Amino acid sequence: MADASLSSISEADLGPASRRLSFDRESWAELRAATPLTLREPDLDRLRGINERIDLDEVTAVYLPLSRLLNLYVSATQSLQKVTATFLGAHEPKVPYIIGIAGSVAVGKSTFARILQALLAQWPDHPKVDLITTDGFLYPNHVLEERGIMHRKGFPESYDTRELLRVLREIKSGYPQVDAPVYSHVVYDIVDDERVVIEQPDIVILEGLNVLQTGEAATEFVSDYFDFSIYIDAAESDIENWYVERFLTLRESVFQDPDSFFRNYADLTDDEAIDTARGIWQQINGRNLRENIAPTRDRASLILRKRKDHRVDRVQLRRL
C-alpha cells in the first residue's frame, strides 16, 4: 500500500486487534492509481437513479479505486481456480465471482450497483458482469397477503430465501444457465411468467436489503456465496430525507402510471406526500433498517459511508 494512503489510516485501525483499515475520501481516491475513467456523462445519466446526485468526480474518487481492488481480487480468484483445476487434473466449470451489496432503502444501492457493474465490465479479464436484485425474490403479493405480512414487505420473512439460495448455489456450481424471477416496481409485484437468465458471467453482483443477514436456525446463508461484500452506510436521518425526496419525485412520475400500485398517492399535496412518506419510513423502512439491515453492517468486506450530500467520505476495508 502506498505511503500516502497509510498516512490517512486512523490510529485505531492500526492496532493489532483491528479488523479494518479506514480511509478518508482523499486517501481512498489515491488508490485509483492509473485506472482509467471509462464512463462519460451520458453513461452516468443512464445509470443514475432517482434523486441521485452522483457525478464523475464521485466515480473517479470512490468507484475507480474499488473497481481496481475488485479487479485484483477477481484475478487472484481466477488464478486460484486454475490451480485447483490443475491439481484435480480435470476441467472445472466456470465459477463466477459474486459481490453482495447491502444497505437501506433509499441509500443508493441500485445506482451504486449499476455503476460498479459498468466499470467492472471494462476490465479485460472479466467483461461479462451480471446484476441481480433481491426484489425478484420477494414473495408475490398474494402470498404476503395470505400470510398477513404485506405490511412487512422488505423484512427478512417477506423473501423466498430458499429460491435465492437455489439461484446462488447453481451459479457457484457453474451451471451454464440459471434462471431467476423478475420484479416490477410499477405493479409492486413479481412478474408472472417472466424470468431473467444468468449464463456463466465472470462476475455476479447481488444487490438487496438483507443480503448480509444470518438466521438463528438456518444452516446456509446468502452471504455464504459471496466472494466480497459491500455495505452502503449513512446517518438514518439523511436516508429518511432521501426517501422522502424520492417519494415526492415518484409521485410526479411512476405513481402517475395507471398501472402503478401506488396510483392513489399520485394526487397527494406536497404536505400530504411528505407526511405519508415519513409515516411509511417510521413504520416500515426505518424499522427494517434498525432491526435487520444496520446490524449486518460489520459483516461486510467494505463499508462506504455517505454524507448528507450523497458523497462518500469514509471507506473501511476489512483485513483479509
C-alpha positions as CSV (number, residue, x, y, z in Angstrom):
1,M,0.0,0.0,0.0
2,A,1.3,3.5,-0.8
3,D,2.7,5.6,1.9
4,A,0.2,8.4,1.2
5,S,-2.6,6.0,1.8
6,L,-1.1,4.6,5.0
7,S,-0.8,8.1,6.4
8,S,-4.5,8.5,6.4
9,I,-5.4,5.4,8.3
10,S,-6.6,6.2,11.8
11,E,-4.5,5.1,14.7
12,A,-7.3,2.8,16.0
13,D,-7.2,0.9,12.7
14,L,-3.5,0.2,13.1
15,G,-4.0,-1.6,16.3
16,P,-3.3,-5.4,16.4
17,A,-6.9,-6.2,17.1
18,S,-8.4,-4.1,14.4
19,R,-10.3,-5.9,11.6
20,R,-10.5,-2.9,9.3
21,L,-8.4,-0.3,7.6
22,S,-10.1,3.1,7.4
23,F,-9.6,5.7,4.6
24,D,-10.8,9.2,4.2
25,R,-12.1,10.3,0.8
26,E,-8.8,11.7,-0.5
27,S,-6.6,8.8,0.5
28,W,-9.0,6.3,-0.9
29,A,-9.1,8.2,-4.2
30,E,-5.3,7.9,-4.4
31,L,-5.6,4.1,-4.6
32,R,-7.1,4.5,-8.1
33,A,-3.5,4.6,-9.4
34,A,-3.7,4.6,-13.2
35,T,-7.2,3.1,-13.5
36,P,-8.8,4.9,-16.5
37,L,-12.2,6.5,-16.2
38,T,-14.3,4.6,-18.8
39,L,-17.6,6.3,-18.1
40,R,-18.8,9.5,-19.7
41,E,-21.6,11.9,-18.6
42,P,-24.2,10.3,-20.9
43,D,-23.4,6.9,-19.4
44,L,-23.8,8.3,-15.9
45,D,-27.1,9.9,-16.8
46,R,-28.4,6.4,-17.9
47,L,-27.1,4.7,-14.7
48,R,-28.1,7.4,-12.2
49,G,-31.1,6.6,-10.0
50,I,-34.0,8.9,-8.9
51,N,-32.7,11.9,-7.0
52,E,-29.1,10.6,-7.0
53,R,-26.6,13.4,-7.2
54,I,-23.6,11.3,-8.2
55,D,-21.2,12.9,-10.7
56,L,-18.0,11.9,-12.5
57,D,-15.9,13.2,-9.6
58,E,-17.6,10.7,-7.3
59,V,-17.0,7.9,-9.8
60,T,-13.3,8.9,-10.0
61,A,-12.7,9.2,-6.3
62,V,-14.7,6.3,-5.0
63,Y,-15.7,3.8,-7.7
64,L,-12.4,3.6,-9.6
65,P,-10.3,2.6,-6.6
66,L,-12.9,0.0,-5.8
67,S,-13.0,-1.2,-9.3
68,R,-9.2,-1.6,-9.3
69,L,-9.4,-3.5,-5.9
70,L,-12.1,-5.9,-7.1
71,N,-10.2,-6.5,-10.4
72,L,-7.2,-7.6,-8.4
73,Y,-9.4,-9.9,-6.2
74,V,-11.2,-11.4,-9.2
75,S,-7.9,-12.1,-11.0
76,A,-6.5,-13.7,-7.9
77,T,-9.6,-15.9,-7.5
78,Q,-9.5,-16.9,-11.2
79,S,-5.8,-17.9,-10.8
80,L,-6.7,-20.0,-7.7
81,Q,-9.5,-21.7,-9.7
82,K,-6.9,-22.7,-12.4
83,V,-4.5,-24.0,-9.7
84,T,-7.3,-26.1,-8.3
85,A,-8.3,-27.5,-11.8
86,T,-4.6,-28.4,-12.4
87,F,-4.4,-30.2,-9.1
88,L,-7.6,-32.2,-9.8
89,G,-6.5,-32.9,-13.4
90,A,-9.9,-32.1,-14.7
91,H,-11.7,-29.3,-16.4
92,E,-13.7,-27.3,-13.9
93,P,-16.8,-25.3,-14.9
94,K,-16.5,-21.5,-14.9
95,V,-17.4,-20.2,-11.4
96,P,-18.4,-16.5,-11.2
97,Y,-17.1,-14.1,-8.6
98,I,-20.1,-12.9,-6.5
99,I,-20.3,-9.5,-5.0
100,G,-23.0,-8.6,-2.5
101,I,-24.3,-5.0,-2.0
102,A,-26.3,-4.3,1.1
103,G,-27.9,-1.2,2.7
104,S,-31.1,0.6,3.5
105,V,-33.9,1.6,1.2
106,A,-33.1,4.9,-0.5
107,V,-29.3,4.8,0.4
108,G,-28.4,4.4,-3.3
109,K,-27.7,0.7,-3.7
110,S,-29.2,0.3,-7.1
111,T,-27.3,3.2,-8.7
112,F,-24.1,2.1,-6.9
113,A,-24.5,-1.5,-8.3
114,R,-25.2,-0.3,-11.9
115,I,-22.2,1.9,-12.0
116,L,-19.9,-0.7,-10.4
117,Q,-21.2,-3.2,-13.0
118,A,-20.4,-0.8,-15.8
119,L,-16.9,-0.2,-14.6
120,L,-16.0,-3.9,-13.8
121,A,-17.2,-4.9,-17.3
122,Q,-14.4,-2.7,-18.8
123,W,-11.6,-4.9,-17.4
124,P,-10.4,-7.4,-20.0
125,D,-10.2,-10.4,-17.6
126,H,-13.9,-10.3,-16.6
127,P,-16.0,-8.5,-19.3
128,K,-19.3,-10.2,-18.5
129,V,-20.9,-8.8,-15.4
130,D,-24.5,-9.6,-14.4
131,L,-26.6,-7.7,-11.9
132,I,-29.4,-9.4,-9.8
133,T,-31.6,-7.6,-7.3
134,T,-33.2,-9.4,-4.4
135,D,-36.5,-7.7,-5.2
136,G,-37.1,-10.6,-7.6
137,F,-37.1,-13.0,-4.6
138,L,-39.9,-11.3,-2.7
139,Y,-42.9,-13.5,-2.3
140,P,-45.7,-12.5,-4.6
141,N,-48.2,-10.0,-3.1
142,H,-50.9,-12.6,-2.8
143,V,-48.6,-14.8,-0.7
144,L,-47.7,-11.9,1.5
145,E,-51.4,-11.1,2.0
146,E,-52.3,-14.7,2.8
147,R,-49.6,-14.7,5.4
148,G,-50.6,-11.4,6.8
149,I,-47.2,-9.8,6.3
150,M,-47.9,-7.4,3.4
151,H,-47.1,-4.5,5.8
152,R,-43.7,-6.1,6.3
153,K,-42.6,-6.3,2.7
154,G,-38.9,-5.9,2.6
155,F,-38.4,-7.5,6.0
156,P,-36.5,-10.8,6.0
157,E,-39.6,-13.0,6.2
158,S,-41.0,-11.5,3.0
159,Y,-38.3,-13.1,0.9
160,D,-38.2,-16.5,-0.7
161,T,-34.8,-17.2,0.7
162,R,-34.9,-20.8,-0.4
163,E,-35.2,-19.7,-4.0
164,L,-32.5,-17.1,-3.7
165,L,-30.1,-19.8,-2.3
166,R,-31.0,-22.1,-5.1
167,V,-30.0,-19.5,-7.7
168,L,-26.7,-18.7,-5.9
169,R,-25.9,-22.4,-5.4
170,E,-26.4,-23.1,-9.1
171,I,-24.4,-20.0,-10.1
172,K,-21.5,-21.1,-7.9
173,S,-21.7,-24.6,-9.2
174,G,-21.0,-23.4,-12.7
175,Y,-24.4,-24.2,-14.2
176,P,-24.5,-23.0,-17.9
177,Q,-27.8,-21.3,-17.3
178,V,-29.6,-20.2,-14.1
179,D,-33.0,-18.5,-14.1
180,A,-34.3,-16.1,-11.6
181,P,-37.7,-14.3,-11.1
182,V,-38.4,-10.7,-12.1
183,Y,-39.9,-7.9,-10.1
184,S,-41.8,-4.8,-11.3
185,H,-41.6,-1.6,-9.3
186,V,-44.6,-0.3,-11.2
187,V,-47.0,-3.0,-10.2
188,Y,-45.1,-3.7,-7.0
189,D,-45.1,-7.4,-7.5
190,I,-43.4,-10.4,-9.1
191,V,-44.0,-10.6,-12.9
192,D,-45.7,-13.9,-13.8
193,D,-44.1,-16.0,-16.5
194,E,-41.0,-13.7,-16.8
195,R,-37.5,-14.8,-15.8
196,V,-34.0,-13.4,-16.1
197,V,-31.3,-15.8,-17.2
198,I,-27.8,-15.8,-15.9
199,E,-25.4,-17.5,-18.4
200,Q,-22.0,-18.1,-16.8
201,P,-20.9,-14.5,-16.3
202,D,-17.4,-13.6,-14.9
203,I,-18.9,-11.6,-12.1
204,V,-22.4,-11.5,-10.5
205,I,-23.5,-8.5,-8.4
206,L,-26.3,-9.2,-6.0
207,E,-28.0,-6.1,-4.6
208,G,-30.5,-6.0,-1.8
209,L,-31.6,-5.0,1.7
210,N,-30.9,-8.1,3.7
211,V,-28.2,-10.0,1.8
212,L,-25.8,-10.0,4.7
213,Q,-28.3,-11.3,7.2
214,T,-28.0,-14.6,9.1
215,G,-30.8,-16.5,10.7
216,E,-30.8,-18.2,14.1
217,A,-32.0,-21.6,12.8
218,A,-30.6,-21.5,9.3
219,T,-27.6,-23.6,8.3
220,E,-27.0,-21.8,4.9
221,F,-26.9,-18.1,4.4
222,V,-27.0,-15.9,1.2
223,S,-23.6,-14.4,2.2
224,D,-22.0,-17.8,2.2
225,Y,-21.8,-17.5,-1.6
226,F,-20.2,-14.0,-1.6
227,D,-16.6,-13.5,-2.5
228,F,-16.8,-9.9,-1.5
229,S,-19.5,-7.8,0.1
230,I,-20.2,-4.0,0.4
231,Y,-22.4,-2.1,2.8
232,I,-23.5,1.4,1.9
233,D,-24.0,3.4,5.1
234,A,-25.3,6.8,6.1
235,A,-27.0,8.5,9.0
236,E,-30.6,7.4,9.3
237,S,-31.9,11.0,9.3
238,D,-30.2,11.5,6.0
239,I,-31.6,8.3,4.5
240,E,-35.1,9.2,5.7
241,N,-34.8,12.6,4.0
242,W,-33.6,10.9,0.8
243,Y,-36.5,8.6,1.0
244,V,-39.0,11.5,1.3
245,E,-37.3,13.3,-1.7
246,R,-37.6,10.1,-3.7
247,F,-41.2,9.6,-2.8
248,L,-42.0,13.2,-4.0
249,T,-40.3,12.5,-7.3
250,L,-42.1,9.2,-7.8
251,R,-45.4,11.0,-7.1
252,E,-44.7,13.1,-10.1
253,S,-43.5,10.2,-12.3
254,V,-44.0,6.5,-11.7
255,F,-47.1,6.9,-9.4
256,Q,-48.8,8.7,-12.3
257,D,-48.9,5.4,-14.3
258,P,-52.4,4.0,-14.3
259,D,-50.9,0.5,-13.6
260,S,-48.9,1.8,-10.6
261,F,-49.6,0.0,-7.3
262,F,-49.2,3.5,-5.7
263,R,-51.5,5.3,-8.1
264,N,-53.5,6.5,-5.1
265,Y,-50.5,8.6,-3.9
266,A,-50.2,10.5,-7.2
267,D,-52.7,13.2,-6.3
268,L,-51.4,13.9,-2.8
269,T,-50.5,17.5,-2.0
270,D,-46.9,18.2,-1.0
271,D,-47.7,18.2,2.7
272,E,-49.7,15.0,2.4
273,A,-47.0,13.3,0.4
274,I,-44.3,14.3,2.9
275,D,-46.4,13.1,5.9
276,T,-47.2,9.8,4.1
277,A,-43.5,9.2,3.2
278,R,-42.4,9.9,6.7
279,G,-45.1,7.6,8.1
280,I,-44.0,4.8,5.8
281,W,-40.4,5.3,6.8
282,Q,-41.2,5.2,10.5
283,Q,-43.5,2.2,10.3
284,I,-41.6,0.1,7.7
285,N,-38.3,1.2,6.2
286,G,-36.7,2.8,9.2
287,R,-37.7,0.0,11.5
288,N,-36.3,-2.6,9.0
289,L,-33.1,-0.6,8.8
290,R,-32.7,-0.5,12.6
291,E,-33.8,-4.1,13.3
292,N,-32.4,-6.1,10.4
293,I,-30.2,-4.2,8.0
294,A,-27.8,-2.0,10.1
295,P,-26.9,-4.8,12.4
296,T,-25.3,-6.7,9.4
297,R,-23.0,-3.8,8.5
298,D,-19.9,-5.2,10.2
299,R,-20.2,-8.4,8.2
300,A,-19.3,-6.6,5.0
301,S,-15.9,-6.7,3.4
302,L,-16.1,-3.0,2.7
303,I,-18.2,-0.2,4.3
304,L,-18.8,3.0,2.4
305,R,-20.1,5.9,4.5
306,K,-22.1,8.6,2.7
307,R,-22.5,12.3,3.8
308,K,-25.7,14.3,3.6
309,D,-24.8,15.3,0.1
310,H,-24.6,11.6,-1.0
311,R,-20.8,11.7,-1.4
312,V,-18.7,9.0,0.2
313,D,-16.3,10.5,2.8
314,R,-15.1,7.3,4.6
315,V,-14.2,3.8,3.4
316,Q,-13.5,0.9,5.7
317,L,-11.8,-2.2,4.3
318,R,-11.8,-5.4,6.3
319,R,-8.4,-7.1,6.6
320,L,-8.0,-10.4,4.8
